[in-house]
């Protein structure tokens, strides 16, 4: 049995022996002293026995690791299977509304605060940390058509069917005070949407036309119109803050510059666009949610064809919102599902649905990029994880390292058939599954009919039209 000795003493004794006794050249002696220091760091005691471990660098030569790829493939397969096992995206349901949830707004400064407006004119402010309602306001008579928070987070605006625009304090009234708006503007027509400027005390409303308002005035600074139909949605660009986009019921998407008194240009699609959302990281890019079951991502510098057509929904798309990173967006549809799309892909990476969830009217992606909120017809707001299999809470360093390693493995082998099949498989409600099948048959029939027509027509008389350009009618400047 070796007696217990201070390991530092052992290490220093080795170094002294190397430096004083061995009459070698300087370089060789330095290398040996360095190896002694390595041994100093790796001297362990196991059952009162001194064990010295010498650090050996790993050799990454592929010839020495012939089974590395099969081993990594097995790990990637297991990681993909476990990802689907732990995919539990639904977190909570926020109950309390007495009618369908029609619109929502995020607090610009607080991650835990979200606002919602219902079809009975009621506005609720929620605390997501406690998952409960902290304030209720009877804001309008009839629907709350739109709402937005001021850029500083001190107040918020609502519009409703009673032809009014109201500004409310974000803080609850003091004890004994009545719940009253700060300002009320009575308009001539019903307002269907509202959005606030990202940096100035200016907001925009839409209805019969797009109106730009100063917060201190009761009449609009300017009114912008192009066409005669009602406008359903208006949104400010978060980067180029003077730019606006609006969607009209005559199938137009119109772009405006607030510094000019006239619209810039518009694109006309085959069917009506319900709403649009600007990419928070790319100033020129926006995504439009359309009635033809698709979403279209446009570059405003070239509206002749969309950058990407996103196809997966089986009913009208009612709302869309971008993630803070600008790499993904979430869409809400009349088909009772919520889908997450990568910006550059034509198909969704995730679909969320529940048995009780009805038509999803509004959807928001939280500012910390972790959660998704959706409001639907059956009076509930649901809270989902943005990444279905993500583990919430604090992760240990080893957990983080393992998670990053598994993610890289899944990316490396993502195109292998078995891994791809497992990663892409999703269970769908029977109604959606049958509609997808039916639409696939209809799409194939249309393609076959077009091929037959082209086969029996004069060469060149039926030009090929790409999927991107099929849905665009015209661009007017």
C-alpha positions, 0 to 999 in steps of 0.5 A: 500500500502506498502511503497518502502523500500530497500530490503537489509534492510528487509533481514538484519532486518530478520537476526538480529531478528533471531540471537538476539531475538530467543533463539534456538539451534545453528543448528536450528538458522543457518538453519533459517538464511540460509532461510532468506538469500534465501528470501533476494535473491528472494525479488521482487517489483511488482507494488510497492508491496514487494513480497518474493519468497522462493527457493524450490528445485525440487523433482525428485521423479517419483511418483510426475510426472506421465506424465513426459514421455508422455510430453517428448515424445511430446517434442521430436516429435515436436523437430524432426518435427522442425528439418526437417522443418529447414533443409536447408543445401545449403548455396552457390555456388562458380561459376567461373570455365570454366570446371568441378572441378576435385580436391580440397584441404584445407588450413592447417592454414586458415579456410576460404581458399580453393583451387580447380583444374579444367579439363582445367588446371586452379587452383582457390583459394577461400575465403569462408567468402566473397564467391568469388575467390581471385586468378586464376592460369593457372597451367597445360595443360590438367586436374589438376589431384591432389593438396595438401597444404604444412603442414605450409600453405605457398605453395601448389603443383599441378600435371597434365596431362602435366607430371609435379609437380609444387609448388606454393606460397600461397600468391598472387604475388606482383604488376608487378610480373608474376604468376610463380611456385616456382619449377617445376619437369618434370616426365616421366609419367603422375601423377594422385595424390599427397599428402604432409607429415603432418610434414616434407618437403616430398610429395608423387605422384602416377601414374605408381608407388608411388614416395616419393620426397624431396622438395629440389630435382628433383628426387624421394627419393624412388619409391614403386611399387607392380603390374603393373597397374596405381595408382589413389590415394595416402594418408599419414596417419595424425597420423602415418605420415610415413604410406601411402595408395594407390589405384590401378586400378587392384582392390588393396589397398596397404599400404606402410611404408616410412621408408622401401623400400618395401610395407607392404601389400595389399587387393584385392577387387571385384571392383576397389577402386577410393580413400581412406581417413584415419581417423584423430583420429584413426591411423589404420582406413581408408575408401575406396570409391569403384566402386561397389557403396559401401564404406568400412571402414578397420582396417589396422591390419586386412584386411581380412574383413572390419569393416563396409560396407557403402551401400546407393549410387546407382552409383560409389563412387568417393571421400571420406573425414573425419570430423575432429572429426573422427566420420563421413565422407562425400562421393561424387558419380557419382549418383549426390548426396553427403552423410554423413555416421557415421563411425560405421553405414552402412547407411547414416544419410544425403543426399544432392542433387540439380536439377542442380548438376551433377556427384560429383567428389570431396568433402571436410569436412572443418576443423571446422567441420561445412561445406562441399564443393563439386565440380561437373561436371557442373563447380560449387563448392557448400557449404553445412552445415554439420548439415542440421538444424543447426542455424548459427551465435551466439546463446544465452545461452537459445537457446543453452540450448534448443538445447541441451535439444531437442537433448537429447530428440531426442536421448532418443526417437530415436527408437520410430516408429513415431519419427524414421520415421520422422527423417529418411525420405528424399526426393530423386530425381526420378532417385535415388529413382527408382535405389534404388528400382531396386537394392532392388529387385535385392538384394532380387532375389540374396538372394532368389536364394542363399537360393534355391541353398543351399536348393537343395545342399548337406548340408555344400557344400554352406557355409554362407558368411557374407556381409563384406567378400563377397567383399574381394578377397584376402589379400597379405602380 
